[in-house]
Amino acid sequence: MRVETQCVQEGYKPENGQPRILPIYQSTTYKYDSAEHLGKLFDLSVPGHMYTRISNPTVELVENKIAALEGGVGAMLTSSGQAANLLAVLNIASAGDNIVCSSAIYGGTINLFAFTLKRLGIETRFFTPEATDAEIHALFDERTRLMFGETVANPALLVCDIERLASIAHAHNAPLVIDNTFPTPVLCRPFEFGCDIVTHSTTKYMDGHASVVGGCIVDSGNFDWQAAGRYPELTEPDESYHGVVYTESFGKTAYITKARVQLMRDFGCTPQPIAVFLLNLGLETLAVRMERHCQNAQAVAEYLEKHPKVGWVNYPGLASSPQHALAQKYLPKGVCGVVSFGVKGGREKAMQFMDSLKLAQIVVHVADARTSVLHPASTTHRQLTDEQLVDAGISADLVRLSVGIENIDDILEDLEQAFDKL
């Protein structure tokens, strides 16, 4: 099935006489016919659900859908995108280890990696988008566990050269983890370019309606943990599960299985079944919405590029964008619905412009059906230093416009009336 069909048909597949719509298994626990069977579940020797903190039928079916959309062997939903990124790292990194990371990522992720992981003894070594291959290679050593980047950086909209980063990471026997939140698998499937693990904030386009917070980790099954020779977490016995060796018992799904049965068990970053049901409703219309988001964003970017009160526009879909060639390679069907631009006059004028908008609302969110706007330097990325803001591609005049799926003429008229007030 093509991705548009997968959005609707994958995951839950009802049999004769069953409900047509994904059921909500709103239960914390499950009943078993024998103590022996339950024991086998805890030995990981038979499939099934032990406890909803670890897995749940509703959640599992939507995980299967997202894994199919990305072309992976398995997925694990989490309570938030931040939880997904955290567990993706902690699954294979411990105190004394380090990760190599692009600086052009979401500010919350920078904070998580640069400060919170540091407190746990995990160092993050950042490189800027301008870094040469040699400079990035120099960041790796024998304790580097992974490389991390974003397909399209939030909010700088820098397009990640996935093949380049995958080549560098694999030269050091390390996996590449890519946050694919903004494009979603409808627009880009990072596994096809050498990425090994994908993460998502499902709160954004996947839900698409600002209804539920959530995240996801997807395993490609392509990274050879045994051959890499540096991941005892997966290749040596786990004493918390009676000495199971994940690569031996679960093969290509070793990484995602460990993430679930060990980290989700211990951290409990569990999505609720009702939230996952709502997420699935969003997934069913994802392909249709992404097409409209991209059409509207392209029109807005072209409008802004010609406006005399706009200092600059950053949208990789524009032919004038330095990111256009990478966008054509990785995102030929569209980039996303987010446009970044600078209002002439700096921070003060940017604030005035935002306050004058009527259809577009000022919210601390991005990537849902409604057009929204935000000033990242003073909100979502407020915790970053001036140097970190520059590295992340964020300036004081930057306005992040998340273009919704409304009629494009209404969106453009709202922007025009706001500019008229400057």
Secondary structure, DSSP 8 states (H G I E B T S, - for coil): --HHHHHHHSS----TTS-SS------S----S-HHHHHHHHTTSS-S-S-TTT--HHHHHHHHHHHHHHT-SEEEEESSHHHHHHHHHHTT--TT-EEEEESSS-HHHHHIIIIIHHHTT-EEEEE-TT--HHHHHTT--TTEEEEEEESB-TTT--B--HHHHHHHHHHTT--EEEE-TTTHHHH--GGGGT--EEEEETTTTTT-SS----EEEEE-S---HHHH---HHHHS-BGGGTTB-HHHHHGGGHHHHHIIIIIIHHH-----HHHHHHHHHHHHTHHHHHHHHHHHHHHHHHHHHH-TTEEEEE-TTSTT-TTHHHHHHH-TT---SEEEEEETTHHHHHHHHHHH-SSSEE-S--SSSS-EEE-GGGTTTTTS-HHHHHHTT--TTEEEEE--SS-HHHHHHHHHHHHHT-
